[in-house]
Amino acid sequence: MSAINVPVPNLSAIVPEILTTVLACFLLMFDLFVPKDRKRVVGIVALIGCIFVGAVTAKYINEHIVTFSGMFILDPFSVVLKLLFLLCDVVVILISLRYLEIENVSLGEYYALLIFATVGMMIMASANDLIMVYLGLETMALSVYVLAGFTRMTPKAAEAALKYFLMGVFISGIFLYGIALTYGVVGSTGLPDVSQYITLNGFKNPVLGVAVILIAAGLGLEIAMAPFHFWAPDVYEGAPTSVTAFISVAPKVAAIAALFRIYIEAFNLMAAYWQSILWLVAALTMTIGNVTAVLQNNVKRMLAYSSIAHAGYMLMGILAYNKLGLAALAFYFFAYCLMNIGAFGIVIYLRRQNIVGDNLEDFKGLAQVHPMLALVMVVFLLSLTGIPPTVGFVGKFLLFSAAVEAGFYWLVAIAVLNSVISLYYYFKIAKVMYMENPEVDVPLSAGMGLKVAVFTLGLLTFVLGIYPHPLISLAQRSISSFF
Amino acid sequence: MELHFGTNVLNFPLLSFLTYFPLAGAIVLLFVNREKVNFIKWFAFIVALIDFLVSIIIWFKFDRTTWHFQFVERFTWIKKLGVEYYFGIDGISVLLVLLTTFLSAIAVLCSFNYIQEREKEYYIALLALETGMMGVFCALDMFLFYVFWEVMLVPMYFIIGIWGGPRKLYAAIKFFLYTLFGSLFMLVAIIAMYFLYHSKTGEWSFNYVKWVHVLSGLPLKYQFWFFLAFFLAFAIKVPLWPFHTWLPDAHVEAPTAGSVILAGVLLKMGTYGFLRFSLPLFPQATKLFIPVVAVLSIIAIIYGALCALAQEDMKKLVAYSSVSHMGLVMLAMFMLNPTAIEGSILQMVNHGLSTGALFLIVGIIYERRHTRLIKEYGGISKVMPAFATFFMFAMLSSIGLPGLNGFIGEFTCLAGVFKANWKYAAFAVTGVILGAAYMLWLYQRTMFGTITKEENKHLKDMTLREWVYMTPLVICFIWIGIYPKPFFKMMEASVKHVVEQVNPEYFQKKANEEAKLKKLIKDGMKVSMRTSSSAVD
């Protein structure tokens, strides 16, 4: 009787994941020993842990390891993404520390869930197999569902969590169906295997075509791309603002990255096919996002729609299907992380007793009450619109460049028109801040962490707009394993 | 062919200094207590004044004999994208740079009384705006240019939106949206050209000099689209009819200084953009579009003038007169001969000075009466004689009275247009006639006659501060009006170079004509010699 031969996986490839998981478990246990009114300590420990894991992860930037029978890949792209997720964690923890106390939900589990979600996203970033993507997606999604309903006593949060959960479960079924169809045709779920199958047999089987769409749909929920975006505004509005900041950036980036890897690695030969679909989706996503955002008076909802629009812009990076597109995408991930979390950070900044801070009116006269904060918000708004000298402009410039290089002139024209529309609603906030007088005089009371986070993000958004060189280098380095 | 990136005789980054000095001032102001209003005002003024005084160095050090870029600063900015930090000026931009520093100083000074709230932010925005405008005129890297082009919108948005009139919010966002709409298409064109340049040379660059060298030879089908995209951005800025609708709103709502800067400098960015980028980069498309631009310009000239005739609000009247004047600038520029283009550049400067002065005049009277309606005034010259005199100078300069700057500019423009196409010139002249009509009528209704309103009987005449900022403008009117040679001298070489790039046939034709004329004279001489000799016989 011969023993089943199990190949020994190269564990060094998953050191970041292991460390992150350990961190999350440690936080759960550590939480037991922290008194109820001191839960902030858990957050600070989580913060230090994230920085530590980040330092370790950064060492892998030049590695290229494929392991777990080809299911898991560690390449510069995945490492850069992992660093981005950890950066998101750090910023989100900073803006949460005091906010949770104001919301009366300062619980240690919050930080543990955040880190668990990060583990899921890290796996997605490194997945070289459809099943692996699914595993990562679910690990992340389950944690995020709970986070969305973290202020469970408020009906809106409960609604948000339930809505998110139901949609998520439904869509993950669709995603699995896509995987099953692929497996049915190819006989494997490994991305290189799919690619090899198509190389040998051509793209003749229509089932594969359906699978491509279903996979995009499955990831499309997290990306919040049209027509799977309906959940986003309600969830973003209902969830605690710090969680909104998190889910509007990290899971979206993870899903786009996964979609990108699947399309480039597995279905590369079907590029013309998925490009024609994704073109329409991207155009729809950005247009729906921007046009609907114009009508919003709730800043969280507005930013929710704007984040839908940004997903549309980012899809252009996948669509372009060239070196520049990928670099632009990697760059934009960071740019988007800085400016979007920053904008949500300011919403949190405005959270005072009895004032949620997410209504347009709450921004009234901010420039007179707190000029620096208003200035930083303007920087974020400029960056989100894509006006120099901000990092958002460079990001948009790169994305447009990639699309132009690939010949998608009409899509770029649509994106340009969308940017003009977006100016209108972003500057509605600027207008309220600068051109109207303050109404309530409850002083702003931000914690140290939030202050540091918001102003650092503002400064980075500005500085990287003037001197984007380091970020472009990083983006370029991340794509070295493709093409 | 060897490319000339220009020289810098100073060994000192003068242009960068001029550009960022106001910004540095703005940053210092950021940390000043908002209660110290007087200090803030004077600090901002001194910063702008120093900027202007330093910019005078350009006047003396500028080499008038060459079209190469001068005072050049050039180094790599974003290495990965091939973006350079490339600053430099030539005969096309030099006058506009001087105009910018000059008008900015005046704009600061004229706001002392007008702005009564949130002074700190106001002066910060005004100084930041100066940085943006200077950058636009100095940048010779397309990426850098685009950055300044957009950056400048932000302070202007706030100036209109915070310190503007009753409909300021509408006007501010309209201004911002219109301009952004146009410029984003330009951005796409810039990106496409960036790739074309790469495919032709294998090098990533946004360098203007390199682009002109390589891309001006593109086939017409490319040039056509690029021209159109640039056209949209610049035509909205000029503003050319039918893209002008943002202008009256923005002008009417903006505070005086905002209007002065808007009319004096911002509109010039559109025409400057055409002259600097559209013409040399897309010569073939330019020629193709001449009739279109000419017709739109003529419509702008006449339509603007007719609208101005119908206005009841003084500021709106001046705003529409801007549409009309800028139409003439555009028309002359697209005639592609040296006379017309020189006239067009001088007219940009003139328009900046005289329309700036008119907006200041309106601002002065508005500060006293808080209305701009023409019917509220009448007989003002009796109570404010000095004011009436300044108003007269500004008005006559705008009309183009011989002896003042407007005449030189308009005459040169029209002469150039006439050279190219007399029909265009005939239409353009109507604008000049109508211009005289609405301006003189405005002056008559407000300054002459009897004083109809009780409030107007005790208006205070010009204060010392107002004298200080109006006098230099009037000196400029007279200087350019009597002795424009130094101004033409500054742009001659560059304008000739532009015409060589866009319309080389012009010089060919001119040489042929001159040869023919010489021959004719020679023949005539022979004939007359013969007849005179036969007469002797």
Interface residues (C-beta under 8 A of the other chain):
Chain A: A367 Q368 P371 V378 L382 I387 P388 P389 F393 F397 F400 S401 V404 E405 Y409 V412 A413 V416 L417 S419 V420 L423 Y424 F427 A430 K431 Y434 M435 Y467 P468 H469 I472 S473 Q476
Chain B: I78 K79 K80 L81 R118 E121 Y146 V147 E150 V151 L153 V154 Y157 F158 G161 I162 K168 L169 A172 I173 F176 L177 L180 F181 L184 F185 L187 V188 I191 A192 Y194 F195
